[in-house]
């Protein structure tokens, strides 16, 4: 009997738009202040996509960098999953646009929609494909241009979000310790009105704008994400002190800190980029992974926990041996 196939991360890459927007610039646009934003969210700046910068162009650049880090060529990839809530078009999928831009003509490419949890859902989905033996190498990308669905008159939401993309290359490998160890995904559609976009092809025929009940989201977030993380720990037979790095969805510094504290994860093991990027939805975890790999924090053999919660509600966690 052959050894079990594991989904191993081979490379990571990221791409941010050219334009960086500070809190001071936001304060010139809406009734807010740097102090107010930092105190409540931890965000100091975010990047906003300009003309010609789309979810697919940002995702393509992130993918190219991930492939280079992995030492692979585009033709080595036979599976592309793009987590996004801001696709270039209603259809075709952003994944097929990236596939074409990379010159890949084999395999399969599709989008996955789970809002801020999208990257965790996409990693888990790719793992199922790779572990089954049906595909060999995957590009998993989180790419968002949330600035295009923000109400720039709503100071409670427009200051929170940013644009960007991150990507990882995953490869099916027989045996070994590296790779995705376990993952847990959850959804509960009863919470739609707490975080949603008030438009869509089948309802209004418009793109719509993001709407959020911030206090309600915060109230649910910590309990939901710690629940799936504990389930991963139980599944893997480990405790929180055994992980090397905690890479959460970068929505709000207070949620990140509260989650880490509740789980008993030391603050110095938490990767935080929300101050630099804002909430980039499905792109936030791969952007944070790229930052921590690039500066040498995350190294081969490290035990990494990723987690997120998003509109729907959706939430999930995955434990990866880097």
N, C-alpha and C positions, 0 to 999 in steps of 0.2 A: 504494500500500500504506500503510495507516494505521500510525502510530507504535506501538511496543510499549507495552502497558499496564503501569504500575508501581503497586505497592501502597504508598501514602504514608501515614505516620502523621500524623493530623490533631489528635489530642488524647489526653491521658492523665489518668487519675484513680485515686484510691486510697481505701480505707476500712479503718480498723482498729477492732477492738472497743473498747468503753469502758474495759474493765479492763486496766490495765498491771500486770504481775507482775515484780518485780525479782528478782535473784539472791538477795538477802537473804531475801525471802519464800519462795523455793524451798528455801533452807537450813533454814527452819523446818518444811518439809514432808518432805524426804528428807535423807539423810546426804550433804551436799555443802556447798560454800562458794562465795562470790562469787569468791575467788581461784582456786579449782580450775576453775570454769566459764570465767572470762575467759582464763586461761592456755591452756586446751585448745581453746577455741572462739571466743573474742572476743565472746561474747554477754554483755550486761549486763542486758537485760530482754526481755520478750516480751508480747504481748497475747493475752488468753484470752477467747473468746466466752462471753457470759452468756446468760441465758434470753431467748429470742426472737431471738438473733443466730445466724444460720445461714449456710452458704455462699452461699445465694441472696440473703439480705438484704444481706450484706456486698458481694456481687458487684453487686447492683442499685445500691447507693449509689455504688460505684466507677464503674459505667457512667454514671450520671447526671452525675457530675463530669467524666468523659471527654467526654461529649457536649457539656457546657457549654463546655469548653475548645476543642472542635472547632468550636463555633458551629453545632451541628446539633441537630435534633430527633429524638426516638425513631423517628418514622415514616420518617426518612431511611435507616434501617438495614434491610438485607435479608439479613444473615447474622450469626448469633451463635454463637461457639464458646467454650465454657467449659472450661478445663482445670481438672480437680479430681479428687482421690482421695477426697474426703469429701463426696459429694453429699447433698442433703437427704433423698433417698429412693433406694432401689434403682432404682426408676423411678417417675414420668417423670424426664427429665433435668433437672438444675439449670438448664441453658440455657433450657428451655421455661418454667421458673418465673420466670426473669429476664425473658424475653420478655413473659410475661403481666403481670408487675409494671410493666414499662415501657409497656404498652399497645400493643405491636407485634403486628399480626395478619397481616403478610405475611412472605414470605421463609422462611428455615429456621433452626432453632436446635438445636444438639446438643452433647453433652459429648465431651471427648477425655481419655483416661486414659493418661498417661505419667509419672505421679508428679511428681517435682521438675522433670523436663524438659518438663512439660506445656505451659507457656507458649511455649517455643521451638517445640514441635511444632504448637501452635495457630496461632502467627504464620505458620509455614511453610504450614500447611494453608489458612489464609485467603488467603495470597498466591497459592496455586494457583487458588483460586476467583476471586479478583479479576483476576488476570493473564489468565485464560481469557476474561473478559468475561461470565461467567455471572451474576456479582453485582457490585454497585456499591460498597456501603459495609458494612463489617463492624465489629462489636464483638468484640474478642478479650479474654477475661477469664480471669484466674487467681484462683480463690477457694477458700479452704481453712479448715476448722475441725479441724485435726489434734489439738487438745486432746481431741476426742471419741474418738480411737482410741489415746490414749496409756495405757500402764500406769503409773499414778502412783506405783507402788511401785518402779519400775525407774529408779534414779537416772542410769543411763547414757544413757537416751533422753528421759525426761520433761523434762529441763532444756534440751533442744536446740530444741524446736519451739514455734511460735506460730501464731496465727490471723490472717487478714486477706484482703484482696482488692485487686487492681489491674486496671485495664482500659485498653485503647487503642482508638481509632477509626482504622480504616484505610479508605482510599478509592482506587479504581482511577482512575488519571490517565494520560492519553496523553503519552508522552515525558517529557522532563525528567530531572534527575539524582537527585531525591529518591526515597525508597522502599526496599523490600527489594531488595538487590543479589544476594545469594546465601545459601543455607542448606544445612546438611548435618545429616542425622539418622541415628542409629545405634541398634540394639538388640541385646542378646545375652541370651537367656532362660536361659542356663546359670547365671546368678548369682543366681537367685531367693532362695536362703536367706540371702544376705548382707544383704538389706534387703527386708522384706515385712511383711504383716499376716497374723496367724495365724487368720484367719476369713474367711467369705464365704458368700453364699446357697447356692452349689452344693457347698460342702465341709462347713461346720459349722452353717450356718443362723444364724450369729451375725455380728456386726460384726467382732469380733476386736480384737487390739492390735498395735501396731507392734513389730517385732523387728528388731534391727540388729547386725551384726558391724562395729563402728566401724572397727577397724584394717583390715579387709579392704576396706571402702568407700573409706577414705582411700588405701589402696595403689593402687587402680584409678583413682581420680578424676582425678588430675592428668594422667596419661598419656592417658586417654580424651578429656578435654575439650580438651587441647592438640592432639590429633590432628585433631579436627573443625574447630577454629579455624584451624589451618594449612591445612587443605583449603579453607576459605573464602577465606583470604588468596591462595592459589594460584589459585583460581577467579576472584577479582576482580583479580588481577595487582597486589596491593599487599603491603607489608610491615607488620610490627607497629607501626613507628614512625609510620605514616601514619594510624592511627586516633586519634580525639579522645577517645573514652570507651570503657572496658571495663566492661560491666555484667554481672557473673557471677551465677549462682545463689548466694544467700546462705545457705550451709550451715555454713561453718566458715571463720574468718579465716585459718587456716593453709593450707587448700586454696586459697583465693582468692590469697593472697600467693605461694604456690608456683607456681600456674598463671601468674600475671602475670610472675614472674621467669623461668620457663622459656621464655615467649614473648618476653621482652625488652620487655614493656610497663611503662612507668614507673609507679611506685606512685601518683603524683599524678593519673594518668589513670583510676584504678580507683574505681568507685562502690561504697562499702561501707555497708550498712545492717544487717548481721547483728547489730551491737552493740545496735541499737534494737528489732529485730523478731524476732530468732532465725531459725530456719529455718521459713519459711512455705510450703515446697514450691512448688507452681505459682504462688503469689502473689508469690514473692520478687522476681522480676525486674521485674514491673510496679510493685511497691511502690518498688523502687530507682529505676526510671525516673521515677516520679512525683516522688520526692524530688529527683532531679538536675535535672529540668525546672523544678520549683517554685522551687528556689534559684538558677536561672539558669545552672547549669553546662552542661547540654545545650541547645544553641541550634540553630535551623534551619541546615542545611548541614553540621552535624557528622556525622562518621562514627562510628557506634556499633556495637560488637560485643556481642551477648548470647550467653550460653552456659549450659548446665546439664547435670547428670547426676542420674539418679534410679533408683529401684528398678526391677528388671527384668533386667539393667540397661538403662536408656535413656540416651542422651546426644545433644546436638546443639548447633549454633551457628548464628547468623544475623547477617549484616552489613547494617546499615540506614543509609542516608543520611537524616538527620533533616530 
